[in-house]
Structure formats: C-alpha cells, structure tokens
Amino acid sequence: SANKCSAQNYVVFLLRALGYKDGTDFQYADALTFAKEKGFYDAVMFPGDFLRDDLAALTYQALAADMSDGKTYLLDSLVKSGAIDAKAAQPLTEKIEAYRAMTTAMDAMDENAMDVDMDVKMNMTMTADGETMTVPSAIKGNMKMIMDGANIQMAYTTETTAEGETVKVNMWMKDGYAYVSTSMAGEELKLKYSVEDQMAAINSLSMVDVTAMDVSGLAILDSVSSRKVGSNTEYTIVIGEGVNSMLAGVMGMLGDETDGLDMHFGKMTATYTVDSKGNMKKVAMNFTASMKIDMPLEDGQAISMSADYDYDMLMTVNATGKAVKITFPDFSGYEEIDPSQMGEAAA
C-alpha cells in the first residue's frame, strides 16, 4: 500500500501485541490516549510526520510496557515465548528492568505533598558583539507543597547568589493568594496577589520543577543502570542526543515563534536515590546546554547572541504525603497588587 503508516496505526499494532483488543479494551479513535495511559506513547516525543525513527522509538517504549494481564512486560513475554533469544535480549532486558524498577519507585512517591531542598549551581557564558562574559550563580532553597484538589498550599524559599549579589525570595500560596517577599541589599518588598490558576503559578517558578522527578522516555536514554549503596539503591540514567531530535520536533511545531533560535543539549546524567522502603530520597542532575539567537534590528541587520550553560542540581526529598507540614507567617503587612503588575514589581 502507498498509504503512510501513522502513529495511530502503529500504536494499535503495539496494543494488540500487548494483549489488548481494539473494539473491546479500546476504540481505534482513542488508541493514542489509551497508549499514553499505558505508559508508552507521548505526543511530545513523536511530533510531526511519523518517521521510521519514530517507529523504532515507539517499539522501544512498548517493549518495556506491561502486558494486558499485568504479569510481565512485552520483551519478557517475547523471550519466554521463544520469539526472541534470551541471550541476545539480555542487554536490553537489564536496561528495561532497571528502568521499570526506577519508575515504580517514582510512581509510588506522593507528589501531591512534597518537602524538597534544592541546591543548584550554574555557569552561564554569554557572547554578543564579540564580547564574552561568564556568570556563575548558585541557588539554594526549599519548597513545601500540599495539593488538595484545586486547593494548593505552598511555601517556597530561595537564595540566589551571582556576581557578589544575593537575592532572597520567599513565596507562599494559601487560599487562592500568593504572597511574595523579596530582599536585596537590605531592601525588602512584600506583595500579595490573587492566583486564579495556582498550578500555573507554581510552574512559573524558575527553581522548582516538580517534573524533574519524572523520567524521560526509555527510547532517548543511552543507558540505565542501578547499584546498591548501603541500604539505598541508586539508579543512573544518561540521556544522549535523542533529546535534541525531540526538541527540534517540538520547536518545529511552534513555527515562527522559534525563528532565529537554536538550542542544543549535551549529555544529561541523572541519579535517583531510593531507600529500602522504596521512597525517593535524592535526585542529582547535571547537563550542558547551548543557545543561539539571531535578533533582527530595525535597519534590517541582525545581532547574534549565544549562551552556554553548565548546570548541576541536587534535590533532596525531606518528606512526602501526610508528613509534609507548612507554617505560614503573618501576612498583614503585604500590599495587594494586580497579578499583571507582578513582573514589573519583580523588575
């Protein structure tokens, strides 16, 4: 047939291989959503036309997915049935089993209530107009967050040091309001504003990214390994060049918004430490990245700017679930402003 194979076509094939029946367990029109629920498809990983590389990556993802009966995963099922030689499959089997053990520990963590410390070090080297400047910075902080349905309570503190200056930011969220206190060079500013979309406000915080706990798709991991350290288990993943292909696809979907912008990530390494009870204790991550942007000028010319980043982060999980407690200060001295003014106030 001259018809192209789509992601939806191939996902249906893989779902059948996993033991699901179309028309009974899922409907063809909902195949992609069903596959996402089963953990092996994400539209972000497969943007644009469905290519041979995408087919291979999707197969890779599905080999680690649970069979419909929940007794094992696809690759193990194929080995046990004799369809794939066990010895030939051993390297991939070891990688998948380490990956599955790690994701099980992460899935068990209660992300609705977390208390985490963050320690970030970043060197940024910027070049523009032939001038180069390197700015090292360090961020230390803590985030406590409790999500109860639409109600979010949060306490967020950071201390950022760069070029000899230190900026302290405290932010709390309670009863639909955000309270922000910033201090620098002995001056303090206290503001509050209504937060209609509380989760969007949390995602806008530069230091805390709860999704840092998440694991990237198996298909873009160069390696997954585990080792025992005392009573803990350390899982280490290395993400290679595959992430740049995914990034390019996403940027392509954004169209004109990314014109003149070029981004590239170097090798990323992340280590997840899990205790003997299966609780996530630490996440360490380091990577390099570069960005170049061509900015058009009014005279028709353009100026090029580039930045190279060296990023090192350690996140320590102090508590999750019911063990997370938040103590709020007295907010009586905070001046209320319109949320649209927040950016101006921060500047």
C-alpha positions in Angstrom: 0.0 0.0 0.0 1.2 3.5 -0.7 -0.6 4.9 2.4 1.7 6.1 5.1 1.8 4.5 8.5 0.6 6.9 11.2 1.5 6.9 14.9 -2.1 5.8 15.5 -1.9 2.9 13.1 1.3 1.6 14.7 0.1 2.2 18.3 -2.9 -0.1 17.5 -0.5 -2.8 16.3 1.5 -2.5 19.5 -1.6 -2.5 21.7 -2.6 -5.8 20.1 0.9 -7.1 20.8 0.4 -6.2 24.4 -2.7 -8.3 24.5 -5.4 -5.5 24.2 -8.3 -5.9 21.8 -9.5 -3.0 19.7 -13.2 -2.6 20.0 -13.2 -4.2 23.4 -10.4 -2.8 25.5 -10.0 0.4 23.5 -11.5 2.1 20.4 -9.4 2.9 17.4 -10.2 6.6 17.6 -8.9 6.7 21.2 -5.8 4.5 20.6 -3.2 7.2 21.3 -4.9 8.2 24.5 -5.1 4.6 25.7 -1.4 4.0 24.8 -0.5 7.1 26.8 -2.3 5.7 29.8 -0.4 2.5 29.4 2.9 4.5 29.5 4.5 4.0 26.1 3.2 6.9 24.0 3.6 10.6 24.4 2.8 13.1 21.6 5.7 15.3 22.7 8.1 12.5 21.8 6.6 12.0 18.3 5.8 15.4 16.8 5.2 16.0 13.1 5.2 13.2 10.5 5.6 9.6 11.8 9.0 8.5 10.6 11.0 5.3 10.7 13.0 6.6 13.7 9.7 7.3 15.5 8.5 3.7 14.8 11.7 2.3 16.3 11.5 4.6 19.3 7.8 3.7 19.9 8.7 0.0 19.6 11.4 0.5 22.2 8.9 2.2 24.6 6.4 -0.6 24.1 8.9 -3.4 24.8 9.0 -2.1 28.4 5.3 -1.8 28.8 3.1 -4.1 30.8 1.2 -6.9 29.1 -2.6 -6.5 29.4 -2.7 -9.2 32.1 -0.1 -7.4 34.2 2.0 -10.4 34.7 5.1 -9.2 32.8 6.2 -6.8 30.2 6.4 -7.2 26.4 10.1 -8.0 25.9 10.0 -10.6 28.7 6.9 -12.1 27.2 8.6 -12.4 23.8 11.7 -14.0 25.4 9.6 -16.5 27.4 7.6 -17.5 24.3 10.8 -18.1 22.3 10.2 -15.3 19.8 13.4 -13.6 20.9 16.6 -15.2 22.1 17.2 -14.5 25.8 21.0 -14.1 25.5 20.6 -11.6 22.6 18.0 -9.7 24.5 20.0 -9.6 27.8 21.5 -6.1 27.5 18.1 -4.6 26.7 16.4 -6.7 29.3 18.8 -5.4 32.0 18.2 -1.8 30.9 14.4 -2.2 30.9 14.3 -3.9 34.3 16.4 -1.1 35.8 14.1 1.4 34.1 11.0 -0.3 35.4 12.3 -0.5 38.9 13.2 3.1 38.9 9.8 4.3 37.5 8.0 2.1 40.1 9.8 4.0 42.9 8.9 7.3 41.3 5.3 6.4 40.7 5.0 5.5 44.4 6.1 8.9 45.5 3.2 11.1 46.6 3.7 14.3 44.5 0.5 15.8 46.0 2.5 16.7 49.1 6.3 17.3 49.0 9.0 18.9 51.0 12.2 19.2 49.0 15.5 21.1 49.3 17.2 22.3 46.1 20.9 23.1 45.6 21.7 24.4 42.1 24.9 25.6 40.6 25.0 27.1 37.1 27.7 28.7 35.0 26.4 30.8 32.1 28.8 32.1 29.4 27.2 34.7 27.1 28.7 36.1 23.9 27.3 39.1 22.0 29.0 41.7 19.7 32.3 39.9 20.2 32.2 40.3 24.0 32.1 37.2 26.2 31.1 37.1 29.9 30.8 34.2 32.3 28.4 34.5 35.2 28.5 31.7 37.8 25.4 31.5 40.0 24.2 29.4 42.9 20.6 28.8 44.1 19.7 27.2 47.4 16.1 26.8 48.5 13.3 24.7 49.8 9.8 24.0 48.6 6.9 22.6 50.6 3.7 22.0 48.7 0.4 20.4 49.6 -2.2 19.9 46.8 -5.7 19.0 47.9 -7.8 19.0 44.7 -8.0 22.6 43.5 -6.6 24.0 46.8 -2.9 24.4 46.9 -0.8 25.4 49.8 2.9 26.2 49.3 6.0 27.7 50.9 8.9 28.4 48.6 12.2 30.0 49.6 15.3 30.7 47.5 18.6 32.5 47.9 20.3 33.3 44.6 23.9 34.5 44.5 25.5 35.9 41.4 28.4 38.3 40.8 28.6 39.0 44.6 24.9 39.9 44.9 22.4 37.8 46.8 18.7 37.9 46.3 16.3 36.2 48.7 12.8 35.3 47.6 10.1 33.9 49.8 6.7 32.9 48.4 3.7 31.4 50.0 0.4 30.3 48.5 -2.7 30.0 50.6 -6.5 30.3 50.0 -6.0 31.4 46.3 -3.5 34.1 47.1 0.3 34.3 46.5 2.4 36.2 49.0 5.9 37.3 47.8 8.7 38.8 49.9 12.0 39.7 48.2 15.0 41.2 49.8 18.3 42.6 48.3 20.9 44.9 49.6 18.9 45.5 52.8 15.7 46.4 51.0 12.5 44.3 51.3 9.4 44.2 49.2 6.2 42.5 50.4 3.3 41.9 47.9 0.3 39.7 47.5 -2.0 39.0 44.6 -4.9 36.7 43.7 -3.9 33.5 41.9 -6.7 32.1 39.7 -4.6 29.3 38.2 -2.5 28.2 41.2 -0.7 25.4 39.3 0.4 27.8 36.5 1.9 30.0 39.2 3.8 27.0 40.6 5.1 26.0 37.2 6.3 29.5 36.6 8.8 29.3 39.4 12.3 29.1 37.9 14.0 27.0 40.6 11.4 24.3 41.3 10.3 22.0 38.6 8.4 19.1 40.1 8.7 17.2 36.8 12.4 16.9 37.4 11.3 13.8 39.3 10.0 12.4 36.1 12.0 10.1 33.8 12.4 10.8 30.2 11.2 8.2 27.7 13.2 5.0 27.6 13.9 5.4 23.8 16.1 8.5 24.3 18.1 7.0 27.2 21.7 6.0 26.3 21.8 3.9 29.4 20.0 3.0 32.6 21.9 1.3 35.5 21.5 0.6 39.2 23.7 -0.1 42.1 23.4 -0.7 45.9 24.8 2.0 48.2 24.3 0.7 51.7 20.6 0.1 52.1 19.8 2.5 49.3 19.6 1.9 45.5 20.9 4.4 43.0 19.5 4.5 39.5 21.5 6.4 37.0 20.2 7.4 33.5 22.2 9.0 30.7 20.2 10.9 28.1 22.0 11.3 24.8 21.5 13.2 21.5 17.9 11.8 21.1 16.6 14.6 23.3 17.7 17.2 20.6 15.8 15.4 17.9 12.7 15.6 20.1 13.4 19.3 20.9 13.8 20.1 17.2 10.4 18.5 16.5 8.7 20.5 19.2 10.3 23.7 18.1 9.2 23.0 14.5 5.7 22.7 15.7 5.9 26.1 17.3 6.6 27.6 13.8 7.6 31.3 13.6 7.8 31.6 17.4 11.2 30.0 17.3 12.6 31.6 14.2 16.3 32.6 14.8 16.5 30.4 17.9 18.8 27.3 18.1 19.1 25.2 21.2 21.2 22.1 21.9 21.6 19.9 24.9 24.8 18.0 25.7 24.7 14.7 27.5 22.5 14.7 30.6 23.0 12.5 33.6 20.5 12.0 36.4 20.9 9.8 39.5 17.8 8.9 41.6 18.4 7.5 45.1 15.7 5.3 46.6 15.7 3.9 50.1 15.0 0.3 51.2 11.3 1.1 51.6 11.0 2.4 48.0 10.9 6.1 48.9 12.7 8.6 46.7 15.4 10.4 48.7 17.5 12.3 46.2 17.7 13.4 42.6 21.1 14.6 41.2 21.2 16.0 37.7 23.9 17.7 35.5 24.0 18.7 31.9 25.3 21.2 29.5 23.3 23.3 27.0 23.8 26.0 24.4 21.5 28.5 22.9 22.0 30.9 20.0 19.5 33.5 18.9 19.6 36.0 16.0 17.7 39.1 16.8 16.6 41.3 13.9 17.3 45.0 14.1 15.3 47.9 12.7 17.9 48.5 9.9 17.4 45.0 8.6 20.6 43.6 10.1 20.7 41.2 13.0 22.7 40.7 16.1 23.7 37.2 17.2 23.8 36.2 20.9 24.8 32.9 22.3 24.8 31.4 25.8 26.4 28.2 27.1 25.1 26.6 30.3 26.7 24.2 32.7 24.0 23.0 35.1 24.4 21.0 38.3 21.4 20.3 40.6 20.8 18.3 43.8 17.2 17.8 45.0 16.8 16.2 48.5 13.3 14.9 49.4 12.7 15.6 53.1 9.1 14.3 53.3 6.1 13.4 51.2 2.4 12.7 51.9 1.0 13.4 55.3 4.5 14.1 56.8 4.6 17.5 54.9 3.7 20.4 57.2 3.5 24.1 56.2 3.7 27.0 58.7 2.6 30.4 57.4 3.8 33.8 58.6 1.6 36.8 59.4 0.6 38.3 56.0 -0.9 41.5 57.4 1.9 43.8 56.1 1.6 42.6 52.4 0.4 45.1 49.8 -2.1 43.7 47.3 -1.4 44.3 43.6 -2.9 43.2 40.3 -1.3 40.0 39.1 -0.3 41.7 35.8 1.9 44.0 37.8 3.9 41.2 39.3 6.5 41.2 36.5 7.1 45.0 36.9 7.3 44.7 40.7 9.9 41.9 40.4 12.0 44.1 38.0 
